[in-house]
Amino acid sequence: MADESTQSIVIDAPPEQIMAVIADFAAYPDWANGVKKVEILEDDQVKFNIDQGPVKDEYVLKYDWAADGKSVSWDLVKGTMQKSQHGSYVLEPSGAGTKVTYTLSVQLVIPMIGLFRRKAEKMILDTALKELKKRVESAA
């Protein structure tokens, strides 16, 4: 498996409320940076269209939801700029809230030096976690 980047944040909400926001793919264009369009497909697959300035991509992810509702992982089915993507969210009760750990590994079609790839992954993780926290806590 390729190198992964991992980051965590504590969100002031129970795991089921956070997982409901993660699973609400249709709402991603309303709050997730760069997500322009989402299409729910069959077999736990979701098609994303993203546009973040110079980065435009269309890809399909297949999700695997844990029975306990505390984690979800996904893998790339097909992509334009990506040749692989594996990611996960793991939710753990933590004091007054829930610790959300996001792990991501992306391999692009064009080669990228590992250091730059990990830096980009960390930026994606940081932005995604902050946006998730804002979305969940503003709905509470």
DSSP file (Angstrom, degrees, kcal/mol; ACC not computed):
  #  RESIDUE AA STRUCTURE BP1 BP2  ACC     N-H-->O    O-->H-N    N-H-->O    O-->H-N    TCO  KAPPA ALPHA  PHI   PSI    X-CA   Y-CA   Z-CA
    1    1 A M              0   0    0      0, 0.0     3,-0.1     0, 0.0     0, 0.0   0.000 360.0 360.0 360.0 143.7    0.0    0.0    0.0
    2    2 A A        -     0   0    0      1,-0.2   105,-0.1   103,-0.1     0, 0.0  -0.190 360.0 -73.7 -68.2 165.4    1.2    3.5   -0.8
    3    3 A D        -     0   0    0    103,-0.1     2,-0.3     1,-0.1   103,-0.2  -0.278  52.9-148.7 -58.3 146.3    2.1    6.0    2.0
    4    4 A E        -     0   0    0    101,-0.1     2,-0.4    -3,-0.1   101,-0.2  -0.841   7.2-143.2-117.6 156.1   -0.9    7.4    3.8
    5    5 A S  E     -A  104   0A   0     99,-2.6    99,-2.6    -2,-0.3     2,-0.4  -0.955  20.4-169.7-114.4 140.1   -1.6   10.7    5.5
    6    6 A T  E     +A  103   0A   0     -2,-0.4     2,-0.3    97,-0.2    97,-0.2  -0.988  11.1 166.3-134.2 140.4   -3.6   10.8    8.7
    7    7 A Q  E     -A  102   0A   0     95,-2.1    95,-3.0    -2,-0.4     2,-0.3  -0.988  13.8-156.6-149.7 151.4   -5.1   13.6   10.7
    8    8 A S  E     +A  101   0A   0     -2,-0.3     2,-0.3    93,-0.2    93,-0.2  -0.905   9.0 179.7-130.6 158.0   -7.7   13.9   13.5
    9    9 A I  E     -A  100   0A   0     91,-1.7    91,-3.3    -2,-0.3     2,-0.5  -0.977  27.1-124.0-149.6 151.4  -10.1   16.5   14.9
   10   10 A V  E     -A   99   0A   0     -2,-0.3     2,-0.4    89,-0.2    89,-0.2  -0.891  25.4-163.6-101.2 128.3  -12.6   16.5   17.8
   11   11 A I  E     -A   98   0A   0     87,-2.8    87,-2.6    -2,-0.5     2,-2.3  -0.926  24.1-126.4-113.9 134.8  -16.1   17.4   16.9
   12   12 A D  S    S+     0   0    0     -2,-0.4    85,-0.2    85,-0.2   128,-0.1  -0.475  80.6  78.8 -80.8  72.2  -18.7   18.4   19.4
   13   13 A A  S    S-     0   0    0     -2,-2.3    -2,-0.2    85,-0.0   124,-0.1  -0.961  85.5 -90.0-167.5 158.0  -21.3   15.8   18.4
   14   14 A P    >>  -     0   0    0      0, 0.0     4,-1.7     0, 0.0     3,-0.8  -0.404  43.1-108.4 -74.0 156.5  -22.1   12.1   18.8
   15   15 A P  H 3> S+     0   0    0      0, 0.0     4,-3.0     0, 0.0     5,-0.2   0.853 116.6  56.8 -53.2 -39.9  -20.7    9.7   16.2
   16   16 A E  H 3> S+     0   0    0      1,-0.2     4,-1.6     2,-0.2     5,-0.1   0.855 106.4  49.6 -65.4 -33.0  -24.1    9.0   14.6
   17   17 A Q  H <> S+     0   0    0     -3,-0.8     4,-1.3     2,-0.2    -1,-0.2   0.896 113.4  46.3 -70.0 -39.9  -24.6   12.7   13.9
   18   18 A I  H  X S+     0   0    0     -4,-1.7     4,-2.3     1,-0.2     3,-0.3   0.923 111.6  50.7 -67.0 -45.1  -21.2   13.0   12.3
   19   19 A M  H  X S+     0   0    0     -4,-3.0     4,-2.5     1,-0.2    -1,-0.2   0.842 104.9  58.4 -64.2 -32.1  -21.6    9.8   10.2
   20   20 A A  H  X S+     0   0    0     -4,-1.6     4,-0.7    -5,-0.2    -1,-0.2   0.894 108.3  45.5 -63.7 -38.7  -25.0   11.1    9.0
   21   21 A V  H >< S+     0   0    0     -4,-1.3     3,-0.6    -3,-0.3    -2,-0.2   0.915 112.5  50.7 -69.2 -43.1  -23.2   14.2    7.6
   22   22 A I  H 3< S+     0   0    0     -4,-2.3    -2,-0.2     1,-0.2    -1,-0.2   0.898 112.8  47.1 -59.2 -40.4  -20.4   12.0    6.0
   23   23 A A  H 3< S+     0   0    0     -4,-2.5     2,-1.9     1,-0.2    -1,-0.2   0.607  87.9  89.5 -80.1 -12.4  -23.1    9.8    4.4
   24   24 A D    X<  +     0   0    0     -4,-0.7     3,-1.5    -3,-0.6     4,-0.4  -0.480  49.3 163.1 -86.1  69.5  -25.1   12.7    3.0
   25   25 A F  G >   +     0   0    0     -2,-1.9     3,-1.7     1,-0.3    -1,-0.2   0.826  65.2  66.3 -59.4 -35.7  -23.3   12.8   -0.3
   26   26 A A  G 3  S+     0   0    0      1,-0.3    -1,-0.3    -3,-0.2    12,-0.1   0.783 101.0  51.2 -58.9 -26.9  -26.0   14.9   -2.0
   27   27 A A  G X> S+     0   0    0     -3,-1.5     3,-1.9     1,-0.2     4,-0.7   0.549  80.6  96.5 -88.1  -8.0  -25.2   17.8    0.4
   28   28 A Y  H X> S+     0   0    0     -3,-1.7     4,-3.3    -4,-0.4     3,-1.5   0.867  76.6  59.5 -52.9 -42.2  -21.4   17.8   -0.2
   29   29 A P  H 34 S+     0   0    0      0, 0.0    -1,-0.3     0, 0.0     5,-0.1   0.772 100.9  59.2 -59.5 -21.5  -21.6   20.6   -2.9
   30   30 A D  H <4 S+     0   0    0     -3,-1.9    -2,-0.2    -4,-0.1    -3,-0.1   0.743 129.6   1.7 -75.8 -23.7  -23.1   22.8   -0.1
   31   31 A W  H << S+     0   0    0     -3,-1.5     2,-0.6    -4,-0.7    -3,-0.1   0.601 100.9  95.5-141.0 -19.3  -20.2   22.6    2.2
   32   32 A A  S >< S-     0   0    0     -4,-3.3     3,-1.8    -5,-0.2    -1,-0.1  -0.731  78.8-110.8 -90.2 121.9  -17.2   20.5    0.9
   33   33 A N  T 3  S-     0   0    0     -2,-0.6     3,-0.1     1,-0.3    -1,-0.1  -0.217  94.7  -0.2 -53.2 121.9  -14.5   22.6   -0.7
   34   34 A G  T 3  S+     0   0    0      1,-0.2    17,-2.7    -5,-0.1     2,-0.7   0.250  90.1 130.7  86.1 -13.4  -14.3   22.1   -4.4
   35   35 A V  E <   +B   50   0A   0     -3,-1.8    15,-0.2    -7,-0.2    -1,-0.2  -0.654  23.1 167.4 -79.1 115.1  -17.1   19.5   -4.7
   36   36 A K  E     +     0   0A   0     13,-2.8     2,-0.3    -2,-0.7    -1,-0.2   0.791  61.6   9.2 -97.6 -34.1  -19.3   20.7   -7.6
   37   37 A K  E     -B   49   0A   0     12,-1.5    12,-2.4     2,-0.0     2,-0.4  -0.995  56.5-167.9-152.2 142.5  -21.5   17.7   -8.3
   38   38 A V  E     -B   48   0A   0     -2,-0.3     2,-0.4    10,-0.2    10,-0.2  -0.997   3.0-168.7-132.7 136.2  -22.2   14.4   -6.7
   39   39 A E  E     -B   47   0A   0      8,-2.5     8,-3.1    -2,-0.4     2,-0.5  -0.986  17.2-140.0-127.6 122.6  -24.1   11.5   -8.2
   40   40 A I  E     -B   46   0A   0     -2,-0.4     6,-0.2     6,-0.2     2,-0.1  -0.703  27.9-175.2 -82.0 122.3  -25.2    8.5   -6.0
   41   41 A L        -     0   0    0      4,-2.8     3,-0.3    -2,-0.5     4,-0.3  -0.408  30.1 -78.3-105.3-176.2  -24.7    5.3   -8.0
   42   42 A E  S >  S+     0   0    0      1,-0.2     3,-0.9     2,-0.1    -1,-0.2  -0.317 103.7  33.3 -78.1 166.8  -25.5    1.6   -7.2
   43   43 A D  T 3  S-     0   0    0      1,-0.2    -1,-0.2    -2,-0.1    20,-0.1   0.857 132.6 -59.0  58.3  43.8  -23.5   -0.7   -4.9
   44   44 A D  T 3  S+     0   0    0     -3,-0.3    19,-3.2     1,-0.2     2,-0.4   0.812 100.1 142.0  57.5  32.6  -22.4    2.0   -2.5
   45   45 A Q  E <   - C   0  62A   0     -3,-0.9    -4,-2.8    -4,-0.3     2,-0.4  -0.854  31.3-169.3-107.6 143.7  -20.6    3.9   -5.3
   46   46 A V  E     -BC  40  61A   0     15,-2.6    15,-2.6    -2,-0.4     2,-0.5  -0.997  12.3-146.5-135.0 132.2  -20.5    7.7   -5.5
   47   47 A K  E     -BC  39  60A   0     -8,-3.1    -8,-2.5    -2,-0.4     2,-0.4  -0.862  18.9-165.5-100.5 128.3  -19.4    9.8   -8.5
   48   48 A F  E     -BC  38  59A   0     11,-3.2    11,-2.1    -2,-0.5     2,-0.5  -0.899  14.1-164.3-114.6 141.0  -17.7   13.2   -7.6
   49   49 A N  E     -BC  37  58A   0    -12,-2.4   -13,-2.8    -2,-0.4   -12,-1.5  -0.992  20.3-175.5-118.2 120.1  -16.9   16.2   -9.8
   50   50 A I  E     -BC  35  57A   0      7,-2.8     7,-1.9    -2,-0.5     2,-0.3  -0.886  16.7-177.5-119.0 150.8  -14.4   18.5   -8.2
   51   51 A D  E     + C   0  56A   0    -17,-2.7     2,-0.3    -2,-0.3     5,-0.2  -0.847  12.1 162.1-146.5 103.5  -13.1   21.9   -9.3
   52   52 A Q  E >   - C   0  55A   0      3,-3.5     3,-1.5    -2,-0.3     4,-0.1  -0.627  65.9 -85.5-123.0  71.0  -10.5   23.5   -7.1
   53   53 A G  T 3  S+     0   0    0     -2,-0.3    -1,-0.1     1,-0.3     0, 0.0  -0.519 118.5  10.9  67.2-112.5   -8.9   26.1   -9.4
   54   54 A P  T 3  S+     0   0    0      0, 0.0     2,-0.7     0, 0.0    -1,-0.3   0.681 119.9  78.8 -73.2 -14.9   -6.2   24.3  -11.3
   55   55 A V  E <   +C   52   0A   0     -3,-1.5    -3,-3.5     2,-0.0     2,-0.4  -0.842  53.4 163.7-101.7 113.9   -7.4   20.9  -10.1
   56   56 A K  E     +C   51   0A   0     -2,-0.7     2,-0.3    -5,-0.2    -5,-0.2  -0.993  10.9 159.1-125.5 135.4  -10.5   19.5  -11.9
   57   57 A D  E     -C   50   0A   0     -7,-1.9    -7,-2.8    -2,-0.4     2,-0.4  -0.992  29.7-156.3-153.9 157.0  -11.4   15.8  -11.6
   58   58 A E  E     +C   49   0A   0     -2,-0.3    22,-1.3    -9,-0.2     2,-0.3  -0.992  31.7 154.6-134.5 127.9  -14.2   13.3  -12.0
   59   59 A Y  E     -CD  48  79A   0    -11,-2.1   -11,-3.2    -2,-0.4     2,-0.4  -0.981  35.3-131.7-153.3 161.6  -14.0   10.0  -10.1
   60   60 A V  E     -CD  47  78A   0     18,-3.1    17,-3.4    -2,-0.3    18,-1.2  -0.972  19.9-166.7-120.7 130.0  -16.0    7.2   -8.6
   61   61 A L  E     -CD  46  76A   0    -15,-2.6   -15,-2.6    -2,-0.4     2,-0.5  -0.897  12.1-145.4-113.7 145.2  -15.5    5.9   -5.1
   62   62 A K  E     -CD  45  75A   0     13,-2.7    13,-1.7    -2,-0.4     2,-0.3  -0.954  21.0-148.8-109.3 127.0  -16.9    2.6   -3.6
   63   63 A Y  E     - D   0  74A   0    -19,-3.2     2,-0.5    -2,-0.5    11,-0.2  -0.699  12.3-162.3-100.9 146.6  -17.7    2.9    0.1
   64   64 A D  E     - D   0  73A   0      9,-2.9     9,-2.0    -2,-0.3     2,-0.4  -0.955  14.9-157.4-127.3 109.0  -17.6    0.2    2.8
   65   65 A W  E     - D   0  72A   0     -2,-0.5     7,-0.2     7,-0.2     2,-0.1  -0.746  16.5-124.5 -93.8 128.7  -19.7    1.1    5.9
   66   66 A A    >   -     0   0    0      5,-2.5     3,-1.6    -2,-0.4     5,-0.2  -0.436  17.0-127.2 -69.3 143.4  -18.8   -0.6    9.2
   67   67 A A  T 3  S+     0   0    0      1,-0.3    -1,-0.1     2,-0.1    -2,-0.0   0.798 108.1  58.3 -61.8 -30.1  -21.8   -2.3   10.9
   68   68 A D  T 3  S-     0   0    0      1,-0.1    -1,-0.3     3,-0.0    -2,-0.0   0.524 106.6-125.5 -81.5  -3.7  -21.2   -0.4   14.2
   69   69 A G  S <  S+     0   0    0     -3,-1.6   -50,-0.2     2,-0.2    -2,-0.1   0.634  84.2 105.6  73.2  13.2  -21.6    3.0   12.4
   70   70 A K  S    S+     0   0    0      1,-0.1    21,-3.4    20,-0.0     2,-0.3   0.423  77.8  27.3-107.6  -0.5  -18.2    4.2   13.7
   71   71 A S  E     - E   0  90A   0     19,-0.2    -5,-2.5    -5,-0.2     2,-0.3  -0.996  51.0-173.0-157.4 156.8  -16.1    3.9   10.5
   72   72 A V  E     -DE  65  89A   0     17,-2.1    17,-2.5    -2,-0.3     2,-0.3  -0.985   8.2-171.5-146.9 141.8  -16.3    4.0    6.7
   73   73 A S  E     -DE  64  88A   0     -9,-2.0    -9,-2.9    -2,-0.3     2,-0.3  -0.899   4.9-168.4-129.5 163.3  -13.6    3.3    4.2
   74   74 A W  E     -DE  63  87A   0     13,-2.4    13,-2.0    -2,-0.3     2,-0.3  -0.985   8.7-159.6-150.5 158.7  -13.5    3.8    0.4
   75   75 A D  E     -DE  62  86A   0    -13,-1.7   -13,-2.7    -2,-0.3     2,-0.3  -0.979  33.5 -99.9-138.3 150.4  -11.5    3.0   -2.7
   76   76 A L  E     -D   61   0A   0      9,-1.9   -15,-0.2    -2,-0.3     3,-0.1  -0.523  29.4-179.7 -69.9 130.5  -11.3    4.5   -6.1
   77   77 A V  E    S-     0   0A   0    -17,-3.4     2,-0.3     1,-0.4    -1,-0.2   0.823  72.7 -17.2 -93.3 -49.3  -13.3    2.6   -8.8
   78   78 A K  E     +D   60   0A   0    -18,-1.2   -18,-3.1     6,-0.0    -1,-0.4  -0.981  67.4 174.8-156.0 151.6  -12.3    4.9  -11.6
   79   79 A G  E     -D   59   0A   0     -2,-0.3   -20,-0.2     3,-0.3   -22,-0.0  -0.974  31.8-139.6-152.8 164.4  -10.9    8.3  -12.0
   80   80 A T  S    S+     0   0    0    -22,-1.3    -1,-0.1    -2,-0.3   -21,-0.1   0.893 106.4  15.7 -90.7 -52.9   -9.6   10.8  -14.5
   81   81 A M  S    S+     0   0    0    -23,-0.2    28,-3.2    28,-0.1    29,-0.4   0.576 119.2  71.3 -98.7 -12.5   -6.5   12.2  -12.7
   82   82 A Q  E     - F   0 108A   0     26,-0.3    26,-0.3    27,-0.1    -3,-0.3  -0.836  47.2-174.9-109.1 142.1   -6.2    9.5  -10.0
   83   83 A K  E    S+     0   0A   0     24,-3.1     2,-0.3     1,-0.4    25,-0.2   0.606  80.6   6.8-103.4 -17.5   -5.1    5.9  -10.5
   84   84 A S  E     + F   0 107A   0     23,-1.8    23,-2.8    -6,-0.0    -1,-0.4  -0.974  56.7 176.0-157.7 151.4   -5.8    5.0   -6.9
   85   85 A Q  E     + F   0 106A   0     -2,-0.3    -9,-1.9    21,-0.2     2,-0.4  -0.925   2.9 176.3-152.6 129.7   -7.4    6.4   -3.7
   86   86 A H  E     +EF  75 105A   0     19,-2.5    19,-2.3    -2,-0.3     2,-0.3  -0.998  16.5 156.3-132.8 132.6   -8.0    4.8   -0.4
   87   87 A G  E     -EF  74 104A   0    -13,-2.0   -13,-2.4    -2,-0.4     2,-0.3  -0.953  15.8-172.5-148.9 167.7   -9.4    6.6    2.5
   88   88 A S  E     -EF  73 103A   0     15,-2.1    15,-2.3    -2,-0.3     2,-0.4  -0.987  16.9-147.5-159.6 154.1  -11.3    6.2    5.8
   89   89 A Y  E     -EF  72 102A   0    -17,-2.5   -17,-2.1    -2,-0.3     2,-0.4  -0.994  17.2-170.6-118.2 131.6  -13.0    8.0    8.6
   90   90 A V  E     -EF  71 101A   0     11,-2.1    11,-2.7    -2,-0.4     2,-0.5  -0.995   7.1-157.5-123.8 127.7  -12.9    6.4   12.1
   91   91 A L  E     + F   0 100A   0    -21,-3.4     9,-0.2    -2,-0.4    -2,-0.0  -0.902  13.9 174.6-110.8 128.9  -15.0    7.9   14.8
   92   92 A E  E     - F   0  99A   0      7,-2.4     7,-3.5    -2,-0.5     5,-0.1  -0.996  36.7-111.7-133.9 128.7  -14.2    7.4   18.6
   93   93 A P  E     - F   0  98A   0      0, 0.0     2,-0.3     0, 0.0     5,-0.3  -0.331  39.6-179.0 -55.0 137.5  -16.0    9.0   21.5
   94   94 A S  E >   - F   0  97A   0      3,-2.9     3,-2.4   -83,-0.2     2,-0.2  -0.829  48.5 -65.3-148.5 101.6  -13.6   11.5   23.2
   95   95 A G  T 3  S-     0   0    0     -2,-0.3    -1,-0.1     1,-0.3     4,-0.0  -0.365 120.6  -6.4  58.6-121.4  -14.6   13.5   26.2
   96   96 A A  T 3  S+     0   0    0     -2,-0.2    -1,-0.3    -3,-0.1     2,-0.1   0.518 137.7  18.0 -84.4  -5.2  -17.4   15.8   25.3
   97   97 A G  E <  S- F   0  94A   0     -3,-2.4    -3,-2.9   -85,-0.2     2,-0.4  -0.427  88.4 -77.2-138.6-148.7  -17.3   15.0   21.6
   98   98 A T  E     -AF  11  93A   0    -87,-2.6   -87,-2.8    -5,-0.3     2,-0.6  -0.995  28.8-135.0-131.2 129.4  -16.0   12.6   19.0
   99   99 A K  E     -AF  10  92A   0     -7,-3.5    -7,-2.4    -2,-0.4     2,-0.6  -0.745  22.5-161.6 -82.3 123.1  -12.5   12.2   17.7
  100  100 A V  E     -AF   9  91A   0    -91,-3.3   -91,-1.7    -2,-0.6     2,-0.5  -0.938   3.3-165.8-109.7 120.6  -12.7   11.8   13.9
  101  101 A T  E     -AF   8  90A   0    -11,-2.7   -11,-2.1    -2,-0.6     2,-0.5  -0.931   1.8-165.4-110.3 123.9   -9.6   10.4   12.2
  102  102 A Y  E     -AF   7  89A   0    -95,-3.0   -95,-2.1    -2,-0.5     2,-0.4  -0.932   4.5-173.5-111.3 124.6   -9.3   10.8    8.5
  103  103 A T  E     +AF   6  88A   0    -15,-2.3   -15,-2.1    -2,-0.5     2,-0.4  -0.965   8.8 176.8-119.3 136.5   -6.7    8.7    6.6
  104  104 A L  E     +AF   5  87A   0    -99,-2.6   -99,-2.6    -2,-0.4     2,-0.4  -0.999  17.1 178.9-145.5 138.1   -6.0    9.2    2.9
  105  105 A S  E     + F   0  86A   0    -19,-2.3   -19,-2.5    -2,-0.4     2,-0.4  -0.977  12.9 179.7-136.8 124.7   -3.7    7.8    0.2
  106  106 A V  E     - F   0  85A   0     -2,-0.4     2,-0.5   -21,-0.2   -21,-0.2  -0.987  12.9-166.9-128.9 134.0   -3.9    9.1   -3.4
  107  107 A Q  E     - F   0  84A   0    -23,-2.8   -24,-3.1    -2,-0.4   -23,-1.8  -0.987  18.6-148.4-117.0 122.8   -1.9    8.1   -6.4
  108  108 A L  E     - F   0  82A   0     -2,-0.5   -26,-0.3   -26,-0.3     4,-0.1  -0.479  22.0-120.5 -87.7 160.0   -2.2   10.4   -9.4
  109  109 A V  S    S+     0   0    0    -28,-3.2   -27,-0.1    -2,-0.2    -1,-0.1   0.897 104.2  60.3 -63.7 -41.0   -2.0    9.4  -13.0
  110  110 A I  S    S-     0   0    0    -29,-0.4    -2,-0.3     1,-0.1   -27,-0.1  -0.721 104.2-103.1 -87.7 139.4    0.9   11.8  -13.4
  111  111 A P        -     0   0    0      0, 0.0     2,-0.4     0, 0.0    -2,-0.1  -0.286  40.3-174.0 -61.9 143.7    3.9   11.1  -11.2
  112  112 A M        -     0   0    0     -4,-0.1    -4,-0.1    -3,-0.0     5,-0.0  -0.998  32.0-105.3-139.8 135.6    4.4   13.3   -8.1
  113  113 A I    >>  -     0   0    0     -2,-0.4     4,-2.3     1,-0.1     3,-0.6  -0.359  33.5-122.0 -59.2 135.1    7.3   13.3   -5.7
  114  114 A G  H 3> S+     0   0    0      1,-0.3     4,-2.8     2,-0.2     5,-0.2   0.835 109.8  55.5 -49.4 -42.7    6.2   11.6   -2.4
  115  115 A L  H 3> S+     0   0    0      1,-0.2     4,-1.9     2,-0.2    -1,-0.3   0.913 111.1  43.9 -60.1 -44.2    6.9   14.7   -0.3
  116  116 A F  H <> S+     0   0    0     -3,-0.6     4,-2.4     2,-0.2    -1,-0.2   0.884 112.9  52.5 -68.6 -38.3    4.6   16.9   -2.4
  117  117 A R  H  X S+     0   0    0     -4,-2.3     4,-2.6     2,-0.2    -2,-0.2   0.931 110.8  46.6 -63.4 -45.8    1.9   14.2   -2.6
  118  118 A R  H  X S+     0   0    0     -4,-2.8     4,-2.6     2,-0.2    -1,-0.2   0.878 111.0  52.6 -64.5 -37.2    1.9   13.9    1.2
  119  119 A K  H  X S+     0   0    0     -4,-1.9     4,-1.9    -5,-0.2    -1,-0.2   0.919 111.1  46.7 -63.5 -43.0    1.8   17.7    1.6
  120  120 A A  H  X S+     0   0    0     -4,-2.4     4,-2.3     2,-0.2    -2,-0.2   0.912 111.8  51.4 -64.3 -42.7   -1.2   17.8   -0.7
  121  121 A E  H  X S+     0   0    0     -4,-2.6     4,-2.9     1,-0.2    -2,-0.2   0.921 108.9  50.6 -60.1 -44.0   -2.9   15.0    1.2
  122  122 A K  H  X S+     0   0    0     -4,-2.6     4,-2.7     1,-0.2    -1,-0.2   0.878 109.8  50.2 -63.0 -37.7   -2.4   16.8    4.5
  123  123 A M  H  X S+     0   0    0     -4,-1.9     4,-2.4     2,-0.2    -1,-0.2   0.911 111.6  48.3 -65.7 -41.9   -3.9   19.9    3.1
  124  124 A I  H  X S+     0   0    0     -4,-2.3     4,-2.8     2,-0.2    -2,-0.2   0.926 113.3  47.9 -61.9 -45.7   -6.9   18.0    1.8
  125  125 A L  H  X S+     0   0    0     -4,-2.9     4,-2.8     2,-0.2     5,-0.3   0.936 112.0  48.7 -60.8 -48.1   -7.3   16.3    5.2
  126  126 A D  H  X S+     0   0    0     -4,-2.7     4,-2.1     1,-0.2     5,-0.2   0.930 115.3  43.7 -59.7 -48.1   -7.0   19.5    7.2
  127  127 A T  H  X S+     0   0    0     -4,-2.4     4,-2.5     2,-0.2     5,-0.2   0.934 114.6  49.3 -63.8 -47.0   -9.6   21.3    5.0
  128  128 A A  H  X S+     0   0    0     -4,-2.8     4,-2.6    -5,-0.2    -2,-0.2   0.914 112.4  47.1 -61.1 -44.5  -12.0   18.3    4.9
  129  129 A L  H  X S+     0   0    0     -4,-2.8     4,-2.7    -5,-0.2    -1,-0.2   0.914 113.0  48.1 -66.1 -42.0  -11.9   17.9    8.7
  130  130 A K  H  X S+     0   0    0     -4,-2.1     4,-2.3    -5,-0.3    -1,-0.2   0.905 114.0  47.0 -64.6 -40.6  -12.4   21.6    9.4
  131  131 A E  H  X S+     0   0    0     -4,-2.5     4,-2.5     2,-0.2    -2,-0.2   0.898 112.3  50.1 -67.8 -39.7  -15.3   21.7    7.0
  132  132 A L  H  X S+     0   0    0     -4,-2.6     4,-2.8    -5,-0.2     5,-0.3   0.937 111.3  49.1 -61.7 -47.1  -16.9   18.6    8.4
  133  133 A K  H  X S+     0   0    0     -4,-2.7     4,-2.7     1,-0.2     5,-0.3   0.925 112.6  47.5 -58.1 -47.0  -16.6   20.0   12.0
  134  134 A K  H  X S+     0   0    0     -4,-2.3     4,-1.9     1,-0.2    -1,-0.2   0.916 113.7  47.6 -61.8 -43.8  -18.2   23.3   10.9
  135  135 A R  H  X S+     0   0    0     -4,-2.5     4,-1.1     2,-0.2    -2,-0.2   0.933 116.1  43.0 -64.2 -47.3  -21.0   21.5    9.1
  136  136 A V  H  X S+     0   0    0     -4,-2.8     4,-0.8     1,-0.2     3,-0.4   0.942 117.0  45.1 -65.7 -48.6  -21.8   19.1   11.9
  137  137 A E  H  < S+     0   0    0     -4,-2.7    -1,-0.2    -5,-0.3     3,-0.2   0.802 110.5  53.9 -70.6 -28.3  -21.5   21.7   14.7
  138  138 A S  H  < S+     0   0    0     -4,-1.9    -1,-0.2    -5,-0.3    -2,-0.2   0.762 108.0  51.3 -75.6 -23.0  -23.6   24.3   12.9
  139  139 A A  H  <        0   0    0     -4,-1.1    -1,-0.2    -3,-0.4    -2,-0.2   0.655 360.0 360.0 -83.4 -16.4  -26.4   21.8   12.4
  140  140 A A     <        0   0    0     -4,-0.8    -1,-0.2    -3,-0.2    -2,-0.1   0.486 360.0 360.0 -72.1 360.0  -26.5   20.9   16.1
